[in-house]
C-alpha cells in the first residue's frame, strides 16, 4: 500500500474533502412514524428541547468490548453523561489463512467495538489517533445529529486527540465510520462499527446478544493469494471486492470463533454493513427471524423473515429462538460472496436433534443415475509465490488449500463421509501410489475404488489447482490424519501429469 503522501497539503486537502463529503454522507433521521395527520412530532424533539442540566447528569465511562461481544443492556431509566474514548490504529492483521492486510481500525478491531448508550444520554466522545498512524482520521456516527455526525469535531492528526459532545436524540442501531477523504478507502480498510442508542424502555429481553458487521475488501491479489495484500483502489471504484467477510476476516465467526447458544434460548443479532459498496442479503441457514427491526429502527417491522436486506452504511436487529440444536450458518445470500469470498459465520447450538422439529438424516443410500461424467470445476491459475520444496512450507500451504477445496467432502479430520466420500485418514489408497494421487487431484476420479477395505463409487471433480498447490495439498494429506508420507515436490507433480 502506498502511503507516500506529502502531509502539509494532505491535511488541508483531506480536511476540505472531508467537510464536503460529510455534508453528503451525513444522514438525516427526522422522520415521522407514518401518521397521515398534518402535524407530527419528531421523536427527537422531546429530548432536544428538554431542560436537563448536563452538568448534573451522573457520569459513566463506556467500557469497550471486542466483537462479537455486545455491551450489556442498560438498566437505568434516566439519561447519563457517558464518556467514550476510541483509539485509531493502523495495523497489520489476518484477512484469511495465509493472507495479511493493513487494517485501519477503531479500537484495534474490525469492526470497531459496539457502542451502547441510552436515548437521551449526553456523550463526551474522544478520538485518539495513534502516533504511528500515517494518516489523519475522524468518525461519523450516524446516531449523531450535528455536522458530519461528529466528523467535523473529530478530525484528528496522528499523535493527537479530539473531543466533541452530542446528545443521543434518536433511539436505534446506527453505523459509525471514518469520513476522512478518501472516505471509501478509509471504510474499505475496516474503519466502521455500530452504535446502539437503546430506547428509553429498551427492547424485550433475550438470552444471548451478538454483534456482526459485514464489510467488503479490495486487494491487489485474488481471493486466497497468500502474503501481505495491498488495497486496490481500481477494484474498489468498480465495486469488485475480492473478500466479503463478517467481522473483518474470513473465519472470524467460524470454528473456534463461532457464536454459541443453547437449545431453547432466544438470540438477538445486531447486524451492520460497513460496506463500503455492497448491500447485504443477510440470512441464517436453518433459522427464521422471529422479529426484524428493519434498518436498525426501534419497532418490529416484520415477523417470520428468511432474509433481510441491509444497505451499506445501515443496520438491522434480528431476534430468533433456537428451537433445535445444530450449526446455523450466517451468510450473505448473494451466495458467491459466502462460499467464494468469505461471508460465512456460524452459530453453534450443541445437543441432540429435537425430532419434533428436525430429525437430521434418517436414511442414506447410493444414487447413481446413468450417464454421469466428470465435470471439471474451472479455477483460474493463481499468481502466488511457490511454497518451496520444504516439508514445513508445503504443509503450511497445503492446509490452506485443503480447507478451501477438500474439507467439505473429506471432512476436517480426513474421515470422509460413509458411503459417499472415502477417508483420507490412514488411507491405503492415498498412500499406496504417489503418482496416482497426483493424477487424481489433477484430473479428478470417477468409478469404483476400494479404500481401507470398503468400496466407494462416487466422483471427485478436477479442481483446477496449480501444480504448486497440488504438491502442497498432497504433502499435507499424506502427512496428516495419521498418514506418514514424504514430501511431494513440484517436479514430481509435473512428471506425473505428463
C-alpha positions in Angstrom: 0.0 0.0 0.0 1.4 3.4 -1.0 1.5 5.9 1.9 3.8 8.3 0.1 1.6 11.3 0.7 3.0 14.7 1.5 1.5 15.7 4.8 1.5 19.5 4.5 -1.0 19.5 1.7 -2.8 16.3 2.5 -4.1 17.6 5.8 -5.6 20.7 4.1 -7.0 18.6 1.2 -8.3 16.0 3.4 -10.0 18.5 5.7 -11.7 20.2 2.8 -12.7 17.0 1.2 -14.0 15.6 4.5 -16.1 18.7 5.0 -17.6 18.3 1.5 -18.0 14.6 1.8 -19.5 14.5 5.3 -22.0 17.0 4.1 -23.1 14.5 1.6 -22.7 11.4 3.7 -24.3 12.6 6.9 -27.7 11.2 7.5 -31.0 13.0 8.2 -33.1 11.0 10.6 -36.0 13.2 11.4 -38.9 11.2 10.1 -42.4 10.7 11.2 -43.9 7.4 12.2 -46.0 7.4 9.1 -49.0 9.1 10.7 -51.0 10.8 7.9 -52.1 13.7 10.0 -50.9 17.1 9.0 -48.8 17.6 12.2 -46.3 15.3 13.6 -43.8 15.5 16.3 -40.2 14.5 15.6 -39.2 11.8 18.0 -36.0 13.8 18.8 -37.9 17.0 19.7 -38.8 16.0 23.3 -35.2 15.3 24.1 -33.7 18.2 22.1 -35.9 20.7 23.9 -36.0 19.4 27.5 -34.4 21.4 30.2 -31.9 18.8 31.5 -28.9 20.2 33.3 -26.0 18.5 31.6 -23.6 19.3 34.4 -25.8 17.4 36.9 -26.1 14.2 35.0 -24.4 11.1 36.5 -21.1 10.3 34.7 -20.3 6.9 33.3 -17.2 5.6 31.5 -18.0 3.4 28.4 -16.2 0.1 28.5 -15.4 -1.2 25.0 -15.6 -4.9 24.3 -14.2 -6.7 21.2 -16.7 -8.0 18.6 -18.8 -10.2 18.6 -19.4 -9.2 22.2 -22.2 -6.8 23.0 -22.1 -4.4 25.9 -24.8 -5.4 28.4 -28.3 -3.8 28.3 -28.6 -0.5 30.2 -30.8 -0.9 33.3 -31.1 2.8 34.3 -34.1 4.7 33.3 -32.7 8.2 33.2 -30.0 9.8 31.0 -26.4 9.9 32.0 -23.3 11.7 30.8 -21.3 9.0 29.1 -17.6 9.3 28.3 -16.3 7.3 25.3 -12.7 7.0 24.2 -11.7 5.3 21.0 -8.2 5.0 19.6 -7.4 4.7 15.9 -4.7 2.2 15.0 -3.3 1.3 11.6 -2.1 -2.3 11.9 -1.4 -5.5 10.0 -3.8 -8.3 10.7 -5.2 -11.6 9.3 -7.7 -11.3 6.4 -7.7 -15.0 5.7 -5.5 -18.0 6.3 -2.1 -17.0 4.9 -3.3 -13.6 3.9 -2.4 -10.4 5.8 -3.8 -6.9 5.3 -3.0 -3.4 6.8 -6.3 -2.6 8.5 -7.2 0.9 9.7 -9.2 0.3 12.9 -11.3 1.9 15.6 -10.1 0.3 18.9 -7.8 -2.2 17.2 -10.6 -4.4 15.8 -12.7 -4.7 12.6 -15.4 -3.8 13.2 -14.7 -1.3 16.0 -16.3 -2.1 19.4 -20.1 -1.8 19.5 -21.1 1.3 21.5 -24.2 1.1 23.6 -25.8 4.2 25.1 -29.3 5.2 26.2 -31.8 7.5 24.4 -31.3 11.0 26.0 -27.7 10.4 27.1 -25.1 13.2 26.7 -21.9 11.8 25.3 -18.4 13.2 25.5 -16.5 11.4 22.7 -12.7 11.5 22.5 -11.0 10.1 19.4 -7.2 9.5 19.6 -5.1 8.8 16.6 -2.0 6.7 17.4 1.3 8.4 16.8 2.3 5.6 14.4 -0.6 6.3 12.1 0.3 7.6 8.7 -3.0 9.5 8.0 -5.5 11.7 9.9 -8.8 10.1 10.7 -12.2 11.1 12.2 -15.6 9.5 13.0 -19.1 10.0 11.6 -21.6 8.4 13.9 -24.9 8.1 12.2 -26.5 8.4 15.6 -25.3 11.9 16.0 -27.4 14.9 15.0 -24.9 17.6 14.0 -22.3 18.5 11.4 -20.9 15.4 9.8 -22.3 13.2 12.5 -19.2 14.2 14.5 -16.7 14.0 11.7 -16.2 17.8 11.8 -15.5 17.7 15.5 -13.2 14.6 15.4 -10.8 15.2 12.6 -7.5 14.1 14.2 -3.9 14.1 13.0 -1.6 11.2 14.0 -0.5 11.6 17.6 -3.4 13.9 18.5 -6.8 13.5 20.3 -10.1 15.3 19.6 -13.1 15.6 21.8 -16.7 16.6 20.9 -20.0 16.1 22.6 -23.5 15.2 21.5 -26.9 14.3 22.8 -28.5 11.0 21.7 -31.8 12.2 20.4 -32.9 9.2 18.4 -33.0 5.6 19.5 -31.9 2.9 17.1 -28.9 1.0 15.7 -26.5 3.0 13.6 -23.3 2.6 11.7 -20.2 4.7 12.5 -17.3 5.1 10.1 -14.3 7.2 9.3 -15.3 10.1 7.0 -11.8 11.4 6.1 -11.1 11.6 2.4 -10.8 9.4 0.5 -13.8 8.2 2.6 -14.3 4.9 0.6 -10.6 3.9 1.2 -10.9 4.5 5.0 -14.1 2.4 5.2 -12.7 -0.3 2.9 -9.7 -0.6 5.2 -12.0 -1.5 8.1 -13.0 1.8 9.8 -16.6 1.1 10.8 -18.7 -0.3 13.7 -22.1 0.0 15.3 -23.5 2.4 17.9 -26.8 1.3 19.6 -28.9 4.0 21.2 -31.2 1.9 23.4 -34.8 3.1 23.6 -35.9 4.5 26.9 -37.7 1.3 27.8 -35.3 -1.0 26.0 -36.2 -4.0 23.8 -37.7 -7.2 25.1 -35.0 -9.3 26.9 -33.2 -12.1 25.2 -30.8 -14.8 26.4 -27.9 -14.0 24.1 -26.8 -10.9 22.1 -24.1 -10.9 19.4 -22.5 -8.2 17.2 -21.8 -8.9 13.5 -20.8 -6.4 10.8 -20.2 -7.2 7.1 -17.6 -5.5 5.0 -16.1 -5.8 1.5 -12.3 -5.7 0.9 -10.4 -5.0 -2.3 -6.9 -6.5 -2.6 -4.2 -6.5 -5.3 -4.2 -10.3 -5.3 -7.1 -12.5 -5.8 -9.0 -14.2 -3.0 -6.7 -16.6 -1.1 -3.5 -15.2 -2.7 -1.0 -15.5 0.2 1.1 -12.8 1.7 0.6 -9.2 2.7 -2.0 -7.7 0.4 -2.4 -4.1 -0.5 -5.6 -2.1 -1.1 -6.7 -1.9 -4.8 -8.5 1.4 -5.5 -9.4 0.5 -9.0 -11.3 -2.6 -7.8 -13.0 -0.5 -5.1 -14.2 2.0 -7.6 -15.5 -0.8 -9.9 -17.1 -2.4 -6.8 -15.4 -5.7 -7.4 -14.3 -7.0 -4.0 -12.1 -10.0 -3.5 -13.4 -10.5 0.0 -16.8 -10.1 1.6 -16.5 -11.0 5.3 -18.1 -10.8 8.7 -16.2 -9.1 11.4 -13.1 -8.3 9.4 -11.7 -11.6 8.3 -12.5 -15.0 6.7 -13.3 -17.3 9.5 -13.8 -14.6 12.1 -17.1 -16.3 13.2 -16.4 -20.0 12.4 -14.6 -22.9 14.1 -13.3 -21.8 17.5 -14.7 -18.3 16.9 -18.3 -19.5 16.2 -21.1 -17.9 18.2 -22.6 -20.2 20.8 -26.1 -20.6 22.2 -28.2 -23.3 23.8 -31.4 -25.0 22.7 -34.4 -23.0 23.8 -32.5 -19.8 24.2 -33.5 -16.6 22.4 -30.8 -14.8 20.4 -30.5 -11.2 19.2 -28.1 -10.3 16.4 -27.1 -6.6 16.0 -26.0 -6.7 12.3 -24.4 -3.9 10.5 -23.0 -3.4 7.0 -19.9 -1.2 6.8 -19.7 -1.7 3.0 -18.2 0.5 1.6 -20.1 -0.7 -1.6 -22.2 -3.8 -1.3 -25.6 -4.3 0.3 -26.1 -7.5 2.3 -28.8 -10.1 1.9 -28.3 -11.3 5.5 -29.6 -14.8 6.2 -29.0 -17.6 8.8 -29.2 -21.0 7.2 -31.7 -23.2 9.1 -33.3 -20.3 11.1 -36.2 -17.9 10.6 -36.1 -14.5 12.1 -39.0 -14.2 14.6 -38.6 -10.4 14.7 -36.8 -8.0 12.4 -36.1 -4.4 13.3 -35.5 -3.3 9.8 -32.8 -0.8 9.0 -31.9 -0.6 12.7 -35.2 1.1 13.8 -36.9 0.6 17.1 -40.1 -1.1 16.0 -40.6 -4.7 14.8 -41.2 -4.1 11.1 -41.6 -7.8 10.2 -42.1 -11.2 11.7 -41.1 -14.6 10.3 -38.4 -13.4 7.9 -36.0 -15.6 5.9 -33.5 -12.9 4.6 -33.3 -9.2 5.4 -31.6 -6.5 3.3 -29.0 -4.3 5.0 -27.7 -1.4 2.9 -24.1 -0.3 3.0 -23.9 2.1 5.9 -27.0 0.5 7.5 -28.0 -2.0 10.2 -30.8 -4.3 11.3 -31.7 -6.2 14.5 -33.0 -9.7 14.3 -34.4 -12.0 17.0 -35.0 -15.7 16.9 -35.3 -18.7 19.2 -33.1 -21.8 19.0 -35.8 -24.4 18.7 -33.4 -27.2 17.8 -29.6 -27.9 18.0 -27.3 -27.6 15.0 -24.7 -25.5 13.3 -26.6 -22.5 11.8 -24.6 -20.7 9.1 -24.6 -16.9 8.8 -24.3 -15.8 5.2 -24.8 -13.0 2.7 -27.2 -14.8 0.5 -25.7 -13.3 -2.6 -24.2 -16.7 -2.3 -20.9 -16.5 -4.2 -19.9 -13.9 -1.5 -20.5 -16.6 1.1 -18.7 -19.6 -0.4 -16.1 -17.8 -2.6 -15.4 -14.5 -0.8 -15.7 -15.4 2.9 -19.1 -14.1 4.1 -19.7 -17.0 6.4 -20.2 -17.3 10.1 -21.6 -20.0 12.4 -23.9 -20.1 15.4 -23.4 -23.4 17.2 -26.2 -24.9 19.3 -25.0 -28.2 20.9 -27.3 -31.1 21.7 -29.2 -34.0 20.2 -31.8 -33.4 17.5 -35.2 -32.4 18.6 -37.0 -34.8 16.3 -40.3 -32.9 16.7 -38.6 -30.0 15.0 -35.9 -31.6 12.8 -34.6 -35.2 12.6 -31.4 -34.9 10.7 -30.6 -37.5 8.1 -32.6 -40.7 8.7 -31.5 -42.7 5.6 -28.5 -42.7 3.3 -28.3 -44.7 0.0 -26.1 -44.5 -3.0 -27.9 -43.0 -6.1 -26.0 -43.2 -9.4 -28.1 -42.4 -12.5 -26.5 -43.5 -15.8 -24.5 -41.1 -17.9 -22.6 -39.2 -15.4 -19.3 -37.7 -16.4 -16.7 -35.8 -14.5 -17.3 -32.1 -14.9 -14.2 -30.1 -14.2 -14.6 -27.1 -12.0 -12.8 -24.3 -13.6 -10.5 -22.1 -11.5 -8.0 -19.6 -12.7 -4.3 -20.1 -12.1 -3.3 -18.0 -9.2 -0.2 -15.9 -9.3 1.5 -16.7 -6.0 5.0 -17.3 -4.8 5.7 -21.1 -4.8 5.6 -22.6 -1.3 9.1 -24.1 -2.0 10.1 -27.7 -1.7 10.4 -27.9 2.1 8.1 -30.1 4.1 7.3 -27.3 6.6 6.4 -24.8 3.8 4.3 -27.3 1.8 2.4 -28.5 5.0 1.6 -24.9 5.9 0.3 -24.0 2.4 -1.3 -27.4 1.9 -3.5 -27.0 5.0 -4.9 -23.8 3.5 -5.6 -25.5 0.1 -7.2 -28.4 1.9 -9.6 -26.2 3.9 -10.6 -24.2 0.8 -11.1 -27.2 -1.6 -11.3 -30.6 0.1 -12.7 -30.2 3.6 -16.3 -30.2 2.6 -16.2 -33.8 1.3 -13.3 -35.3 3.2 -14.1 -33.5 6.5 -11.9 -31.7 8.9 -10.2 -34.8 10.3 -9.9 -36.6 6.9 -12.5 -39.1 8.0 -14.7 -38.7 4.8 -18.4 -39.4 4.7 -19.6 -43.0 4.9 -20.8 -44.5 1.6 -20.1 -41.2 -0.2 -16.6 -39.8 0.1 -13.7 -42.0 1.1 -11.5 -41.2 4.1 -8.0 -39.7 3.7 -7.2 -40.6 7.3 -4.8 -43.7 7.4 -5.9 -44.3 3.8 -4.2 -47.2 2.0 -5.4 -45.9 -1.4 -3.9 -42.5 -0.9 -0.5 -43.8 0.4 0.0 -46.7 -1.9 0.8 -44.7 -5.1 2.0 -41.1 -5.1 1.8 -40.7 -8.9 -1.8 -41.9 -8.8 -2.6 -39.5 -6.1 -1.2 -36.6 -8.1 -3.1 -37.6 -11.2 -6.3 -37.9 -9.1 -6.0 -34.4 -7.7 -5.0 -33.0 -11.2 -7.6 -34.8 -13.3 -10.4 -36.0 -10.9 -11.6 -39.5 -10.5 -14.7 -41.5 -11.3 -15.7 -45.1 -10.7 -15.4 -47.7 -8.0 -12.3 -47.8 -5.7 -11.6 -49.6 -2.5 -10.2 -47.7 0.5 -9.4 -49.4 3.7 -11.4 -52.4 2.6 -14.6 -50.5 1.7 -15.9 -49.7 -1.7 -16.8 -46.2 -2.9 -18.3 -45.4 -6.2 -18.5 -41.6 -6.4 -17.0 -38.7 -8.3 -14.1 -36.5 -7.4 -14.1 -33.5 -9.8 -10.9 -31.9 -11.1 -10.4 -28.7 -9.1 -8.1 -26.8 -11.5 -5.4 -26.4 -8.8 -2.0 -25.1 -9.8 0.9 -27.6 -9.8 2.3 -25.9 -6.7 -1.0 -26.3 -4.8 -1.3 -30.0 -5.9 2.2 -30.5 -4.3 1.1 -28.6 -1.2 -2.2 -30.4 -0.6 -0.8 -33.8 -1.3 2.1 -33.2 1.0 -0.4 -32.1 3.6 -2.8 -35.0 3.4 -0.1 -37.6 3.1 1.4 -36.3 6.3 -1.8 -35.7 8.3 -4.7 -37.6 9.7 -2.4 -40.5 10.9 -0.7 -40.8 7.5 3.1 -40.9 7.4 4.4 -39.9 4.0 7.1 -37.8 2.4 7.3 -34.5 0.6 5.5 -34.2 -2.8 7.7 -31.9 -5.0 6.8 -29.7 -7.9 8.9 -31.8 -10.2 7.0 -34.9 -9.2 3.7 -33.2 -10.0 4.9 -32.1 -13.4 6.2 -35.5 -14.3 3.1 -37.3 -13.1 0.9 -35.0 -15.2 2.8 -35.8 -18.5 
